[in-house]
Amino acid sequence: MNEVNSSPAFLWVGRILSGLVIAFLLFDAVGKIAKIEPVIKSMEELGIPSSQSVTLGIILLVTTILYAIPQSSALGALLLTGYLGGAVAIHLRVENPLFTHTLFPVYLGLFLWTGLAFRNPKVKHLFWI
């Protein structure tokens, strides 16, 4: 195993990246569950009925919690990747700007998987042999 890639610095970078992703996704999930006006307005602009807000919020909350728990973080990352892929499709459908809106879930997914790989050696070996 490469000493540099298993250093405490890599572990902390992974924790920080994962923490930022978790904080953002929890904020989004709570906004959907609480039906905060800007969130509902944004969903309607994307063509998502406001009646689906709580359902999406619960799905996002559960998958984010799975990602936050070390024992289920890989499953959470996989499920969140699917969720984020749906977000990309929705932004494409409404023809939102590519680099700021449509690809934002891709950027988030990169942080998500990078954070997980830096804090989990098994996941790191999936990407870097």
Backbone as ProteinMPNN parsed JSONL, in Angstrom:
{"seq_chain_A": "MNEVNSSPAFLWVGRILSGLVIAFLLFDAVGKIAKIEPVIKSMEELGIPSSQSVTLGIILLVTTILYAIPQSSALGALLLTGYLGGAVAIHLRVENPLFTHTLFPVYLGLFLWTGLAFRNPKVKHLFWI", "coords_chain_A": {"N_chain_A": [[0.843, -1.175, 0.0], [0.565, 2.219, -0.803], [2.337, 4.595, 0.985], [1.928, 7.389, 1.026], [-0.679, 7.709, 0.053], [-2.169, 6.61, 2.093], [-1.955, 8.237, 4.197], [-2.492, 10.265, 7.179], [-3.215, 12.829, 6.353], [-4.519, 12.467, 3.877], [-6.729, 11.057, 4.791], [-7.99, 13.019, 6.364], [-8.53, 14.978, 4.428], [-10.355, 13.543, 2.924], [-12.389, 13.237, 4.836], [-13.133, 15.909, 5.186], [-13.982, 16.672, 2.58], [-16.106, 14.828, 2.287], [-17.664, 15.66, 4.452], [-18.441, 18.237, 3.619], [-20.011, 17.608, 1.384], [-21.998, 16.06, 2.626], [-23.116, 17.989, 4.371], [-24.175, 19.85, 2.51], [-26.055, 18.213, 1.129], [-27.741, 17.397, 3.235], [-28.798, 19.877, 3.978], [-30.223, 20.451, 1.634], [-32.042, 18.284, 1.638], [-33.509, 18.753, 4.016], [-34.638, 21.2, 3.36], [-36.376, 20.393, 1.332], [-38.083, 18.613, 2.73], [-39.152, 20.326, 4.671], [-40.499, 21.986, 3.051], [-39.645, 24.537, 2.116], [-40.07, 27.766, 0.764], [-38.3, 28.825, -1.423], [-37.177, 26.411, -2.289], [-39.391, 24.887, -3.1], [-40.322, 26.549, -5.15], [-38.156, 26.388, -6.926], [-38.263, 23.649, -7.549], [-40.699, 23.541, -8.91], [-40.093, 25.154, -11.116], [-38.385, 23.433, -12.363], [-40.101, 21.541, -13.211], [-41.028, 19.667, -11.449], [-43.517, 18.388, -9.441], [-44.725, 20.092, -6.548], [-45.846, 18.483, -4.685], [-44.251, 16.302, -4.522], [-42.12, 16.947, -2.991], [-41.588, 16.239, -0.237], [-41.25, 13.474, -0.454], [-38.98, 13.295, -2.166], [-37.188, 14.624, -0.492], [-37.029, 12.878, 1.721], [-35.956, 10.584, 0.511], [-33.468, 11.633, -0.267], [-32.456, 12.344, 2.261], [-32.256, 9.834, 3.607], [-30.438, 8.431, 1.926], [-28.23, 10.091, 2.142], [-27.631, 9.869, 4.861], [-26.922, 7.166, 4.892], [-24.566, 7.379, 3.398], [-23.045, 8.893, 5.168], [-22.536, 7.197, 7.313], [-19.9, 5.153, 8.179], [-19.893, 2.286, 7.763], [-21.837, 1.883, 5.821], [-21.231, 3.579, 3.794], [-20.334, 3.231, 1.118], [-22.559, 2.077, -0.16], [-24.361, 4.191, 0.234], [-23.052, 6.169, -1.3], [-23.281, 5.061, -3.85], [-26.105, 5.034, -4.186], [-26.619, 7.789, -3.947], [-25.295, 8.661, -6.221], [-27.001, 7.764, -8.229], [-29.234, 9.361, -7.609], [-28.16, 11.928, -8.063], [-27.638, 11.682, -10.773], [-30.224, 11.694, -11.784], [-30.842, 14.338, -11.224], [-29.152, 15.666, -13.016], [-30.353, 14.87, -15.431], [-32.854, 16.125, -15.203], [-32.121, 18.834, -15.219], [-31.016, 18.977, -17.767], [-33.301, 18.486, -19.296], [-34.848, 20.807, -18.941], [-33.241, 22.585, -20.125], [-31.233, 24.064, -18.722], [-28.34, 26.134, -17.938], [-25.235, 24.672, -18.903], [-22.607, 24.378, -17.485], [-22.988, 25.578, -14.977], [-25.468, 24.784, -13.834], [-26.499, 22.266, -14.897], [-24.269, 20.514, -14.783], [-23.599, 20.705, -12.117], [-24.54, 18.669, -10.262], [-22.812, 16.629, -11.092], [-20.299, 17.632, -10.376], [-20.673, 17.628, -7.621], [-20.946, 14.874, -7.223], [-18.356, 14.06, -7.897], [-16.88, 15.19, -5.774], [-18.085, 13.738, -3.725], [-17.371, 10.994, -4.265], [-14.566, 11.236, -4.326], [-14.031, 12.112, -1.727], [-14.95, 9.849, -0.327], [-13.215, 7.886, -1.332], [-10.749, 8.79, -0.352], [-11.081, 8.428, 2.358], [-11.666, 5.782, 2.693], [-10.012, 2.882, 2.298], [-10.686, 0.568, 0.789], [-12.479, 1.482, -1.158], [-10.824, 3.307, -2.39], [-9.001, 1.626, -3.666], [-10.559, 0.646, -5.688], [-10.503, 2.613, -7.583], [-7.854, 3.552, -7.767], [-5.216, 1.646, -8.385]], "CA_chain_A": [[0.0, 0.0, 0.0], [1.334, 3.447, -0.902], [2.331, 5.318, 2.26], [1.37, 8.729, 0.862], [-2.129, 7.615, -0.132], [-2.837, 6.176, 3.313], [-1.518, 9.146, 5.254], [-3.563, 10.965, 7.901], [-3.641, 13.997, 5.575], [-5.521, 11.992, 2.917], [-7.924, 10.721, 5.567], [-8.661, 14.262, 6.743], [-9.082, 15.582, 3.207], [-11.556, 12.758, 2.631], [-13.432, 13.592, 5.808], [-13.595, 17.275, 4.915], [-14.784, 16.625, 1.347], [-17.353, 14.122, 2.591], [-18.451, 16.511, 5.337], [-19.048, 19.302, 2.814], [-21.087, 16.994, 0.589], [-23.072, 15.688, 3.557], [-23.77, 19.218, 4.828], [-24.977, 20.376, 1.409], [-27.187, 17.332, 0.85], [-28.675, 17.489, 4.364], [-29.473, 21.169, 3.832], [-31.187, 20.283, 0.539], [-33.091, 17.361, 2.075], [-34.347, 19.436, 5.007], [-35.41, 22.192, 2.609], [-37.464, 19.699, 0.642], [-39.014, 18.077, 3.719], [-39.815, 21.461, 5.319], [-41.202, 22.706, 1.981], [-39.216, 25.935, 2.116], [-40.568, 28.378, -0.462], [-37.373, 28.82, -2.567], [-36.99, 25.035, -2.757], [-40.612, 24.531, -3.831], [-40.317, 27.344, -6.384], [-37.143, 25.799, -7.797], [-38.774, 22.367, -8.034], [-41.742, 23.815, -9.906], [-39.407, 25.631, -12.321], [-37.781, 22.253, -13.0], [-41.177, 20.654, -13.647], [-41.291, 18.65, -10.427], [-44.644, 18.841, -8.621], [-44.386, 20.363, -5.152], [-46.353, 17.363, -3.878], [-43.178, 15.296, -4.435], [-41.031, 17.526, -2.208], [-41.271, 15.447, 0.964], [-40.736, 12.173, -0.915], [-37.589, 13.492, -2.599], [-36.404, 14.981, 0.686], [-36.785, 11.669, 2.527], [-35.0, 9.757, -0.239], [-32.159, 12.275, -0.154], [-32.029, 12.254, 3.657], [-31.867, 8.45, 3.909], [-29.22, 8.068, 1.205], [-27.135, 10.881, 2.711], [-27.281, 9.234, 6.136], [-26.168, 5.952, 4.545], [-23.228, 7.816, 2.992], [-22.336, 9.423, 6.335], [-22.174, 6.096, 8.205], [-18.777, 4.457, 7.542], [-20.191, 0.913, 7.356], [-22.732, 1.855, 4.662], [-20.899, 4.734, 2.962], [-20.253, 2.872, -0.308], [-23.944, 1.957, -0.628], [-24.885, 5.549, 0.172], [-22.443, 6.84, -2.454], [-23.89, 4.497, -5.052], [-27.481, 5.533, -4.28], [-26.559, 9.223, -4.218], [-24.9, 8.816, -7.618], [-28.245, 7.646, -8.994], [-30.03, 10.559, -7.329], [-27.526, 13.04, -8.756], [-27.85, 11.466, -12.206], [-31.569, 12.189, -12.069], [-30.778, 15.802, -11.205], [-28.562, 16.069, -14.294], [-31.373, 14.672, -16.465], [-33.879, 17.162, -15.056], [-31.548, 20.105, -15.685], [-30.918, 18.883, -19.229], [-34.656, 18.559, -19.857], [-35.325, 22.194, -18.95], [-32.206, 23.338, -20.831], [-30.488, 24.958, -17.844], [-26.943, 26.298, -18.359], [-24.484, 23.427, -18.739], [-21.539, 24.313, -16.49], [-23.403, 26.047, -13.654], [-26.627, 24.08, -13.304], [-26.612, 20.87, -15.322], [-23.128, 19.722, -14.321], [-23.38, 20.835, -10.675], [-24.602, 17.354, -9.598], [-21.601, 15.866, -11.436], [-19.248, 18.151, -9.495], [-20.966, 17.124, -6.281], [-20.616, 13.452, -7.25], [-16.889, 13.926, -7.863], [-16.479, 15.421, -4.384], [-18.618, 12.623, -2.941], [-16.548, 9.798, -4.463], [-13.191, 11.535, -3.923], [-14.031, 12.079, -0.265], [-15.077, 8.461, 0.116], [-11.983, 7.155, -1.669], [-9.675, 9.222, 0.537], [-11.298, 7.964, 3.736], [-11.948, 4.345, 2.704], [-9.013, 2.219, 1.446], [-11.299, -0.377, -0.152], [-13.007, 2.259, -2.276], [-9.659, 3.899, -3.065], [-8.413, 0.613, -4.526], [-11.407, 0.483, -6.867], [-10.159, 3.648, -8.542], [-6.405, 3.663, -7.902], [-4.608, 0.347, -8.049]], "C_chain_A": [[0.89, 1.239, 0.0], [1.188, 4.247, 0.38], [1.677, 6.694, 2.143], [-0.151, 8.667, 0.79], [-2.864, 7.133, 1.103], [-2.45, 7.057, 4.494], [-2.713, 9.775, 5.963], [-4.077, 12.186, 7.136], [-4.712, 13.595, 4.565], [-6.83, 11.666, 3.628], [-8.699, 11.983, 5.927], [-9.239, 15.0, 5.547], [-10.37, 14.854, 2.825], [-12.705, 13.097, 3.566], [-14.002, 14.972, 5.539], [-14.451, 17.312, 3.649], [-16.131, 15.962, 1.601], [-18.257, 14.973, 3.475], [-19.141, 17.64, 4.588], [-20.211, 18.767, 1.989], [-22.274, 16.661, 1.483], [-23.833, 16.931, 4.013], [-24.676, 19.793, 3.738], [-26.222, 19.536, 1.168], [-28.205, 17.327, 1.984], [-29.466, 18.791, 4.309], [-30.559, 21.072, 2.75], [-32.344, 19.384, 0.962], [-34.047, 18.029, 3.053], [-35.2, 20.499, 4.331], [-36.584, 21.583, 1.885], [-38.518, 19.187, 1.628], [-39.816, 19.202, 4.375], [-40.62, 22.298, 4.326], [-40.919, 24.21, 2.038], [-39.539, 26.538, 0.748], [-39.577, 28.397, -1.628], [-37.148, 27.415, -3.145], [-38.194, 24.609, -3.594], [-40.665, 25.267, -5.168], [-39.336, 26.758, -7.396], [-37.62, 24.471, -8.382], [-39.823, 22.588, -9.121], [-41.138, 24.325, -11.209], [-38.765, 24.483, -13.09], [-38.829, 21.253, -13.473], [-41.472, 19.523, -12.679], [-42.439, 19.155, -9.561], [-44.235, 19.033, -7.162], [-44.88, 19.251, -4.235], [-45.304, 16.266, -3.707], [-42.023, 15.747, -3.553], [-40.623, 16.649, -1.026], [-40.688, 14.092, 0.564], [-39.276, 12.292, -1.344], [-36.689, 13.817, -1.415], [-36.064, 13.772, 1.545], [-35.795, 10.743, 1.829], [-33.592, 10.326, -0.093], [-31.605, 12.169, 1.266], [-31.515, 10.854, 3.99], [-30.561, 8.082, 3.206], [-28.012, 8.856, 1.721], [-26.687, 10.302, 4.048], [-26.499, 7.949, 5.884], [-24.737, 6.302, 4.152], [-22.403, 8.271, 4.197], [-21.865, 8.336, 7.291], [-21.066, 5.276, 7.544], [-19.112, 3.051, 7.023], [-21.082, 0.837, 6.106], [-22.409, 2.964, 3.665], [-20.816, 4.403, 1.476], [-21.649, 2.709, -0.9], [-24.572, 3.337, -0.758], [-24.348, 6.31, -1.028], [-23.062, 6.353, -3.758], [-25.316, 5.031, -5.245], [-27.513, 7.03, -4.567], [-26.137, 9.504, -5.657], [-26.122, 8.71, -8.528], [-29.117, 8.878, -8.834], [-29.476, 11.754, -8.103], [-27.646, 12.905, -10.273], [-29.235, 11.925, -12.636], [-31.607, 13.705, -12.1], [-30.181, 16.334, -12.51], [-29.618, 15.971, -15.401], [-32.447, 15.759, -16.406], [-33.359, 18.508, -15.559], [-31.367, 20.109, -17.203], [-32.28, 19.091, -19.88], [-35.162, 19.989, -19.944], [-34.301, 23.148, -19.569], [-31.557, 24.415, -19.964], [-29.057, 25.091, -18.348], [-26.102, 25.065, -17.984], [-23.534, 23.441, -17.544], [-21.975, 24.724, -15.089], [-24.518, 25.209, -13.043], [-26.602, 22.584, -13.621], [-25.486, 20.012, -14.784], [-22.868, 19.848, -12.824], [-23.518, 19.489, -9.946], [-23.394, 16.466, -9.915], [-20.443, 16.326, -10.559], [-19.432, 17.613, -8.076], [-20.62, 15.637, -6.182], [-19.111, 13.208, -7.221], [-16.356, 14.16, -6.46], [-16.885, 14.246, -3.507], [-17.694, 11.403, -3.04], [-15.087, 10.037, -4.08], [-13.067, 11.497, -2.406], [-14.093, 10.665, 0.269], [-13.796, 7.674, -0.158], [-10.835, 7.531, -0.74], [-9.852, 8.704, 1.959], [-11.56, 6.459, 3.824], [-10.985, 3.625, 1.758], [-9.614, 1.246, 0.43], [-11.846, 0.345, -1.375], [-11.868, 2.867, -3.077], [-9.069, 2.89, -4.043], [-9.294, 0.278, -5.724], [-10.995, 1.438, -7.969], [-8.66, 3.748, -8.813], [-5.773, 2.356, -7.447], [-3.141, 0.526, -7.727]], "O_chain_A": [[1.873, 1.291, 0.739], [0.077, 4.545, 0.817], [0.958, 7.121, 3.046], [-0.835, 9.487, 1.404], [-4.09, 7.239, 1.156], [-2.601, 6.663, 5.651], [-3.815, 9.816, 5.416], [-5.25, 12.539, 7.257], [-5.708, 14.301, 4.41], [-7.911, 11.967, 3.12], [-9.924, 12.016, 5.81], [-10.319, 15.583, 5.639], [-11.357, 15.485, 2.446], [-13.851, 13.227, 3.137], [-15.21, 15.185, 5.649], [-15.525, 17.914, 3.644], [-17.171, 16.471, 1.183], [-19.471, 15.008, 3.277], [-20.291, 17.97, 4.88], [-21.266, 19.395, 1.907], [-23.42, 16.946, 1.136], [-25.064, 16.926, 4.04], [-25.812, 20.178, 4.012], [-27.318, 20.074, 1.018], [-29.408, 17.26, 1.73], [-30.669, 18.802, 4.566], [-31.675, 21.556, 2.937], [-33.502, 19.689, 0.676], [-35.264, 17.885, 2.93], [-36.363, 20.679, 4.69], [-37.662, 22.174, 1.823], [-39.716, 19.32, 1.379], [-41.016, 19.056, 4.61], [-41.339, 23.215, 4.723], [-41.833, 25.033, 2.011], [-39.316, 25.912, -0.288], [-39.956, 28.021, -2.737], [-36.952, 27.259, -4.35], [-38.033, 24.036, -4.671], [-41.011, 24.68, -6.193], [-39.649, 26.646, -8.582], [-37.41, 24.196, -9.563], [-39.826, 21.892, -10.136], [-41.611, 23.974, -12.29], [-38.618, 24.546, -14.311], [-38.488, 20.232, -14.069], [-42.097, 18.53, -13.051], [-42.345, 20.246, -9.0], [-43.487, 18.226, -6.611], [-44.377, 19.099, -3.122], [-45.448, 15.398, -2.846], [-41.049, 15.013, -3.384], [-39.442, 16.357, -0.843], [-39.733, 13.621, 1.182], [-38.436, 11.489, -0.938], [-35.557, 13.341, -1.342], [-34.943, 13.652, 2.041], [-34.904, 10.183, 2.467], [-32.641, 9.59, 0.173], [-30.412, 11.93, 1.45], [-30.451, 10.712, 4.592], [-29.674, 7.488, 3.819], [-26.895, 8.339, 1.733], [-25.491, 10.252, 4.334], [-25.522, 7.669, 6.579], [-23.799, 5.601, 4.531], [-21.192, 8.053, 4.236], [-20.888, 8.537, 8.012], [-21.27, 4.752, 6.449], [-18.654, 2.672, 5.945], [-21.075, -0.177, 5.409], [-23.217, 3.26, 2.785], [-21.199, 5.231, 0.648], [-21.901, 3.154, -2.02], [-25.242, 3.623, -1.75], [-25.097, 7.017, -1.702], [-23.334, 7.145, -4.66], [-25.684, 5.434, -6.349], [-28.346, 7.492, -5.347], [-26.58, 10.489, -6.247], [-26.26, 9.475, -9.483], [-29.675, 9.382, -9.809], [-30.23, 12.503, -8.723], [-27.745, 13.909, -10.978], [-29.402, 12.479, -13.722], [-32.322, 14.295, -12.91], [-30.651, 17.338, -13.045], [-29.756, 16.887, -16.212], [-32.894, 16.253, -17.441], [-34.076, 19.236, -16.245], [-31.549, 21.143, -17.846], [-32.397, 19.786, -20.89], [-35.833, 20.352, -20.911], [-34.477, 24.366, -19.538], [-31.354, 25.543, -20.414], [-28.599, 24.242, -19.114], [-26.244, 24.502, -16.898], [-23.651, 22.585, -16.667], [-21.39, 24.267, -14.107], [-24.502, 24.954, -11.839], [-26.675, 21.746, -12.722], [-25.727, 18.88, -14.364], [-21.992, 19.157, -12.302], [-22.69, 19.186, -9.087], [-23.0, 15.642, -9.09], [-19.685, 15.499, -10.052], [-18.474, 17.2, -7.422], [-20.067, 15.191, -5.177], [-18.645, 12.258, -6.591], [-15.484, 13.426, -5.995], [-16.119, 13.81, -2.647], [-17.285, 10.847, -2.021], [-14.435, 9.131, -3.562], [-12.122, 10.923, -1.864], [-13.376, 10.316, 1.207], [-13.349, 6.891, 0.68], [-10.03, 6.673, -0.379], [-8.872, 8.557, 2.688], [-11.667, 5.919, 4.925], [-11.121, 3.742, 0.54], [-9.096, 1.118, -0.679], [-11.692, -0.129, -2.5], [-11.936, 2.937, -4.304], [-8.673, 3.267, -5.146], [-8.813, -0.32, -6.686], [-11.117, 1.12, -9.151], [-8.242, 3.999, -9.944], [-5.799, 2.014, -6.265], [-2.453, -0.448, -7.42]]}, "name": "protein", "num_of_chains": 1, "seq": "MNEVNSSPAFLWVGRILSGLVIAFLLFDAVGKIAKIEPVIKSMEELGIPSSQSVTLGIILLVTTILYAIPQSSALGALLLTGYLGGAVAIHLRVENPLFTHTLFPVYLGLFLWTGLAFRNPKVKHLFWI"}
